[in-house]
Amino acid sequence: DWPISRRRYYGTEIPIWYCKNCSEPHVPEPGKYYKPWMEKCPINQCSKCKNTEFVGEERTFDTWMDSSVSPLFVSKFNKDQEFFNKVYPTTIRPQAKDIVRTWLYYTLLRCEQLTGKKPWSEAWIMGYGLDEKGMKMSKSKGNAIDPLPVIEQFGADTFRFWSASEINHGYDFRCNEQKIESTKKFLSKLWNVSRFLSSFPVIESGTPTMTDQWILSELDDLIKECKKGYDEYNFFIPAIAIREFTWNLFAAHYIEMVKARAYGISFSDEERDGAIYTLHKTLSTILKLLAPITPFITEYLWKTLYSTESIHKQHQVETESKYNQNKITKEITEFNSKVWNEKKIKNLSLKDSITITIPESLESFKKDLKSMHNLSDN
């Protein structure tokens, strides 16, 4: 049962009058808003005892009685049947976790009782926004952050990517400007990667080497992870996955490994084209995957590098599953880190030559690794 009345001063009045003699309840015709506690009953006499004196209801509706009508109101229920049939029911309802037992439940109850259909098929439950001290943000506490000045300061894409990478389904999240500002570093990295790739022509096809096959294998995994997140309406999953892949694999390792090959230094034309093809394929895929989260920077980079048509009109990215080289990722990253660390210990620059043995498991990557680190033959 739903106790729909509340004894509160403010609220929507319940349009009921009770017979002063027998307490029979009377409800007027719909179409007008009534205040029974101060207005005369529009009904002349009691339907039961014929008495002409009434007492108006003083209680108000539970606030969720009002809120629960929202899907029906926006879909023009009982006002425009053609429009209602087009838009009702919907797919998803986004809301916070604190009103699951109220707004969510009562809306489901009311809408299904009136229409025979659930108003939506899925609910997207979010946590609380917290201030720097871990307190729930609220107007009454004065600790809420107005998003508009933040967007003006950092840009819409920065704010959007921060929210996606910070907010996981159902979890509370802390909000402060330092975290939002740090998000700019990733978008700056994406911009710099795109600027570097803009110096190479876009190649429609190429013959990937083992190094190229490795990053394309990792790219396939990224596509799968992003699809999972988007299918679940959980933007946290693709945001984290894209940042990790772009920054810590693509930029930090792959680009450094193939930079000399892309410039054609000591490599064949076929090897050079394989690198350039893979570079652009990887970046263009990253932009497509990131577009729902950061629509503005991805649109600009896409149109600058790849097409005059909007990135938001492109088909969803699909996996190709041509290669299976991602099992070697840990060995590649650990070897690169080892070389960088050795150079640091010996006070060498990254361009200086050093003698380090490449493991047999990385023999297929030897040519790229040697050019990347300027490794001397043993």
C-alpha positions as CSV (number, residue, x, y, z in Angstrom):
1,D,0.0,0.0,0.0
2,W,1.0,3.6,-0.6
3,P,0.2,6.1,2.1
4,I,-0.3,9.0,-0.3
5,S,-1.2,11.7,2.3
6,R,1.1,13.8,4.5
7,R,0.4,16.2,7.4
8,R,2.5,19.0,6.0
9,Y,2.0,22.7,5.6
10,Y,3.3,22.9,2.0
11,G,2.2,20.5,-0.7
12,T,-0.5,19.6,-3.3
13,E,-3.9,19.7,-1.6
14,I,-6.0,16.5,-1.7
15,P,-9.4,17.5,-3.3
16,I,-11.7,15.7,-0.8
17,W,-14.5,16.9,1.3
18,Y,-16.1,14.9,4.1
19,C,-19.8,15.0,5.1
20,K,-20.0,16.7,8.5
21,N,-22.8,14.4,9.5
22,C,-21.7,10.9,8.2
23,S,-18.1,11.5,7.1
24,E,-18.8,10.2,3.6
25,P,-15.9,11.4,1.3
26,H,-16.7,13.4,-1.8
27,V,-14.5,14.2,-4.7
28,P,-15.4,17.0,-7.2
29,E,-15.2,16.7,-11.0
30,P,-11.7,16.8,-12.4
31,G,-10.3,19.9,-14.2
32,K,-9.9,22.4,-11.4
33,Y,-7.4,22.8,-8.6
34,Y,-9.0,22.9,-5.2
35,K,-8.0,23.9,-1.7
36,P,-10.4,22.0,0.5
37,W,-9.1,23.3,3.8
38,M,-10.2,26.9,2.8
39,E,-12.7,26.5,0.0
40,K,-16.4,25.7,0.1
41,C,-17.3,22.2,-1.2
42,P,-18.5,22.4,-4.9
43,I,-20.9,19.6,-4.1
44,N,-24.3,20.7,-2.7
45,Q,-25.3,17.8,-0.6
46,C,-24.0,14.5,0.7
47,S,-24.7,11.6,-1.6
48,K,-25.4,9.3,1.4
49,C,-27.3,11.3,4.0
50,K,-28.3,14.5,2.0
51,N,-26.5,16.7,4.5
52,T,-25.3,20.1,3.1
53,E,-22.3,20.7,5.4
54,F,-18.8,19.5,4.6
55,V,-15.3,19.5,6.1
56,G,-12.4,19.9,3.7
57,E,-9.3,17.7,3.8
58,E,-6.3,19.4,5.5
59,R,-3.6,16.9,4.5
60,T,-1.5,17.2,1.4
61,F,-0.3,14.6,-1.1
62,D,2.9,12.8,-0.5
63,T,5.4,14.7,-2.7
64,W,6.1,11.5,-4.7
65,M,2.5,11.5,-5.8
66,D,3.4,14.6,-7.8
67,S,6.8,13.4,-8.9
68,S,5.6,10.0,-10.0
69,V,3.5,11.5,-12.8
70,S,6.6,12.9,-14.6
71,P,6.8,10.2,-17.4
72,L,3.1,10.5,-18.0
73,F,3.2,14.3,-18.1
74,V,6.1,14.7,-20.5
75,S,4.6,12.0,-22.8
76,K,1.2,13.8,-22.9
77,F,-0.8,10.9,-21.4
78,N,-4.5,11.4,-21.9
79,K,-3.8,14.6,-23.9
80,D,-2.2,13.5,-27.2
81,Q,-2.5,9.8,-27.7
82,E,-0.5,9.7,-30.9
83,F,2.5,11.4,-29.3
84,F,2.1,9.3,-26.2
85,N,2.3,6.1,-28.3
86,K,5.5,7.3,-29.9
87,V,7.4,8.2,-26.8
88,Y,6.1,5.9,-24.0
89,P,7.7,3.8,-22.6
90,T,11.3,5.1,-22.7
91,T,14.5,3.1,-22.4
92,I,16.3,4.6,-19.4
93,R,15.7,6.7,-16.2
94,P,18.8,8.4,-14.7
95,Q,18.5,9.2,-11.0
96,A,20.4,9.2,-7.7
97,K,20.4,6.3,-5.2
98,D,18.6,8.1,-2.4
99,I,15.2,8.0,-4.2
100,V,15.0,4.3,-5.3
101,R,12.4,3.4,-2.7
102,T,10.4,6.6,-3.4
103,W,10.6,8.3,-6.8
104,L,11.6,5.1,-8.6
105,Y,9.2,2.8,-6.9
106,Y,6.2,5.1,-6.9
107,T,6.7,6.1,-10.5
108,L,6.8,2.4,-11.6
109,L,3.8,1.7,-9.5
110,R,1.7,4.5,-10.7
111,C,2.6,4.4,-14.4
112,E,2.2,0.6,-14.7
113,Q,-1.2,0.8,-12.9
114,L,-2.5,3.5,-15.2
115,T,-1.0,2.3,-18.5
116,G,-0.2,-1.4,-18.1
117,K,3.4,-0.7,-19.1
118,K,6.5,0.1,-17.1
119,P,7.6,3.7,-18.0
120,W,11.2,2.6,-18.7
121,S,13.1,-0.6,-19.1
122,E,16.3,0.3,-17.2
123,A,17.2,2.7,-14.3
124,W,20.6,4.4,-14.2
125,I,21.5,4.8,-10.5
126,M,24.1,7.4,-9.5
127,G,25.8,8.2,-6.2
128,Y,26.1,11.5,-4.3
129,G,28.3,14.3,-5.3
130,L,30.6,15.1,-2.3
131,D,32.7,18.1,-1.4
132,E,36.4,18.0,-0.6
133,K,35.6,16.9,3.0
134,G,33.4,14.0,1.9
135,M,30.1,15.7,2.8
136,K,27.2,15.4,0.5
137,M,26.7,18.5,-1.6
138,S,23.5,20.4,-1.0
139,K,22.1,23.9,-1.4
140,S,21.2,24.1,2.3
141,K,24.9,23.4,3.3
142,G,26.2,25.8,0.7
143,N,28.9,23.4,-0.4
144,A,27.6,22.7,-3.9
145,I,29.7,23.7,-6.9
146,D,28.0,25.6,-9.7
147,P,29.0,23.7,-12.9
148,L,28.6,26.7,-15.3
149,P,31.6,28.7,-14.0
150,V,33.7,25.5,-13.9
151,I,32.7,24.8,-17.6
152,E,33.6,28.4,-18.5
153,Q,37.0,28.0,-16.8
154,F,38.0,24.5,-17.9
155,G,35.8,23.8,-21.0
156,A,32.9,21.4,-21.5
157,D,35.0,18.5,-22.7
158,T,37.3,18.7,-19.6
159,F,34.3,18.7,-17.3
160,R,32.5,15.9,-19.2
161,F,35.6,13.7,-19.2
162,W,36.2,14.4,-15.5
163,S,32.7,13.4,-14.6
164,A,32.9,10.2,-16.8
165,S,36.2,9.1,-15.3
166,E,35.3,10.0,-11.7
167,I,31.7,8.7,-11.4
168,N,31.0,5.0,-11.4
169,H,27.5,3.5,-11.2
170,G,26.0,3.8,-7.7
171,Y,29.2,5.2,-6.1
172,D,29.6,8.6,-4.4
173,F,32.3,10.9,-5.8
174,R,34.2,13.8,-4.6
175,C,34.3,17.0,-6.6
176,N,37.0,19.6,-6.5
177,E,38.5,21.9,-9.1
178,Q,42.0,20.4,-8.7
179,K,40.7,17.0,-10.0
180,I,38.9,18.7,-12.9
181,E,42.0,20.6,-13.8
182,S,44.1,17.4,-13.8
183,T,41.8,16.0,-16.5
184,K,43.1,18.6,-18.9
185,K,46.4,16.8,-19.0
186,F,44.8,13.8,-20.7
187,L,43.1,16.0,-23.3
188,S,46.4,17.8,-23.8
189,K,48.1,14.5,-24.4
190,L,45.4,13.5,-26.9
191,W,45.9,16.8,-28.7
192,N,49.7,16.4,-28.8
193,V,49.4,12.9,-30.2
194,S,47.1,14.1,-32.9
195,R,49.4,17.0,-33.8
196,F,52.3,14.5,-34.1
197,L,50.2,12.2,-36.3
198,S,49.1,15.1,-38.5
199,S,52.7,15.2,-40.0
200,F,52.0,11.8,-41.6
201,P,49.7,11.1,-44.5
202,V,46.6,9.0,-43.9
203,I,47.1,5.6,-45.4
204,E,44.1,3.4,-46.2
205,S,46.0,0.1,-45.9
206,G,49.3,-1.3,-44.7
207,T,51.1,-4.4,-43.7
208,P,51.4,-4.3,-39.9
209,T,54.6,-5.7,-38.3
210,M,54.5,-7.5,-35.0
211,T,54.8,-4.2,-33.2
212,D,51.8,-2.9,-35.1
213,Q,49.8,-6.2,-34.5
214,W,50.5,-5.8,-30.8
215,I,48.9,-2.4,-30.5
216,L,46.0,-3.4,-32.8
217,S,45.4,-6.4,-30.5
218,E,45.3,-4.0,-27.5
219,L,43.0,-1.7,-29.5
220,D,40.6,-4.6,-30.0
221,D,40.5,-5.1,-26.3
222,L,39.8,-1.4,-25.8
223,I,36.9,-1.5,-28.2
224,K,35.3,-4.5,-26.3
225,E,35.7,-2.7,-23.0
226,C,34.2,0.5,-24.3
227,K,31.3,-1.3,-25.9
228,K,30.6,-3.0,-22.5
229,G,30.6,0.3,-20.7
230,Y,28.4,2.1,-23.2
231,D,25.9,-0.8,-23.4
232,E,25.6,-0.5,-19.6
233,Y,25.3,3.3,-19.7
234,N,28.4,3.4,-17.5
235,F,30.7,6.0,-19.0
236,F,33.3,5.4,-16.3
237,I,34.4,2.1,-18.0
238,P,35.2,3.6,-21.4
239,A,36.7,6.8,-19.9
240,I,39.2,4.9,-17.7
241,A,40.0,2.4,-20.5
242,I,40.6,5.1,-23.1
243,R,42.8,7.1,-20.9
244,E,44.8,4.1,-19.8
245,F,45.3,2.9,-23.4
246,T,46.0,6.3,-25.0
247,W,48.4,7.5,-22.3
248,N,50.2,4.4,-21.0
249,L,50.3,2.2,-24.1
250,F,49.7,4.1,-27.3
251,A,51.6,7.3,-26.4
252,A,54.2,6.0,-23.9
253,H,55.2,2.8,-25.7
254,Y,53.9,2.2,-29.2
255,I,54.5,5.7,-30.6
256,E,58.0,5.8,-29.2
257,M,58.7,2.3,-30.6
258,V,57.6,3.2,-34.2
259,K,58.6,6.8,-34.4
260,A,61.8,6.1,-36.3
261,R,60.0,3.7,-38.6
262,A,57.2,6.2,-39.3
263,Y,59.9,8.7,-40.4
264,G,61.4,5.9,-42.6
265,I,64.7,6.0,-40.8
266,S,66.6,2.7,-41.5
267,F,63.3,1.0,-42.5
268,S,61.7,-0.1,-45.7
269,D,58.8,1.7,-47.3
270,E,56.5,-1.2,-46.5
271,E,57.6,-1.1,-42.8
272,R,57.2,2.7,-42.8
273,D,53.7,2.5,-44.2
274,G,52.7,-0.2,-41.8
275,A,53.6,2.1,-38.9
276,I,51.8,5.1,-40.4
277,Y,48.7,3.1,-41.2
278,T,48.6,1.7,-37.7
279,L,49.1,5.1,-36.1
280,H,46.2,6.6,-37.9
281,K,44.0,3.6,-37.4
282,T,44.6,3.6,-33.7
283,L,44.1,7.3,-33.3
284,S,40.9,7.5,-35.4
285,T,39.5,4.6,-33.4
286,I,40.3,6.3,-30.1
287,L,38.5,9.5,-31.3
288,K,35.4,7.5,-32.3
289,L,35.3,5.7,-28.9
290,L,35.8,8.9,-27.0
291,A,33.3,11.0,-29.0
292,P,30.3,10.4,-26.8
293,I,32.2,11.6,-23.8
294,T,34.2,14.5,-25.3
295,P,32.2,15.5,-28.4
296,F,33.9,18.8,-29.1
297,I,37.7,18.0,-29.2
298,T,37.0,14.7,-31.0
299,E,34.9,16.5,-33.6
300,Y,37.7,19.0,-34.2
301,L,40.5,16.5,-34.4
302,W,38.4,14.1,-36.6
303,K,37.6,16.8,-39.1
304,T,41.1,18.1,-39.1
305,L,42.7,14.7,-39.7
306,Y,40.2,12.4,-41.3
307,S,36.9,13.7,-42.8
308,T,34.7,16.7,-43.4
309,E,31.8,14.6,-42.2
310,S,31.0,14.8,-38.4
311,I,32.5,12.1,-36.2
312,H,29.1,11.7,-34.6
313,K,27.7,10.4,-37.9
314,Q,30.3,7.5,-38.1
315,H,29.4,3.9,-37.6
316,Q,30.1,2.3,-34.2
317,V,33.6,0.8,-34.0
318,E,33.8,-2.9,-34.3
319,T,36.6,-5.3,-33.3
320,E,38.5,-7.1,-36.1
321,S,40.2,-9.9,-34.0
322,K,42.9,-10.3,-36.7
323,Y,45.8,-10.5,-34.2
324,N,46.4,-12.0,-30.8
325,Q,49.6,-10.2,-29.6
326,N,48.3,-8.6,-26.4
327,K,49.8,-11.4,-24.2
328,I,53.2,-9.8,-24.8
329,T,52.2,-6.4,-23.5
330,K,53.6,-6.8,-20.0
331,E,57.0,-7.9,-21.4
332,I,57.1,-5.0,-23.8
333,T,56.3,-2.4,-21.2
334,E,58.6,-3.9,-18.6
335,F,61.5,-4.0,-21.0
336,N,61.0,-0.4,-22.0
337,S,60.8,0.7,-18.4
338,K,64.0,-1.3,-17.7
339,V,65.9,0.5,-20.4
340,W,64.6,3.9,-19.3
341,N,65.6,3.2,-15.7
342,E,69.0,2.0,-16.7
343,K,69.6,5.2,-18.7
344,K,68.5,7.2,-15.7
345,I,70.8,5.4,-13.3
346,K,73.7,5.9,-15.7
347,N,72.7,9.6,-16.2
348,L,72.2,9.1,-19.9
349,S,69.6,10.9,-22.0
350,L,66.9,8.9,-23.7
351,K,68.7,9.4,-27.1
352,D,72.0,8.1,-25.8
353,S,73.2,4.6,-26.8
354,I,73.1,1.8,-24.3
355,T,73.9,-1.9,-24.4
356,I,71.1,-4.1,-23.1
357,T,70.1,-7.6,-24.2
358,I,66.7,-7.9,-25.8
359,P,64.8,-11.1,-24.4
360,E,64.2,-13.9,-26.9
361,S,60.4,-13.4,-26.4
362,L,60.8,-9.9,-27.9
363,E,62.9,-11.0,-30.9
364,S,60.1,-10.1,-33.3
365,F,60.1,-6.5,-31.9
366,K,63.9,-6.2,-31.9
367,K,64.2,-3.7,-34.8
368,D,61.7,-1.3,-33.3
369,L,63.2,-1.6,-29.8
370,K,66.7,-1.0,-31.0
371,S,65.7,2.2,-32.9
372,M,63.6,3.4,-30.0
373,H,66.2,3.0,-27.3
374,N,69.3,3.4,-29.5
375,L,70.5,-0.1,-28.3
376,S,74.0,-1.2,-29.2
377,D,74.7,-4.7,-30.4
378,N,76.2,-7.0,-27.8
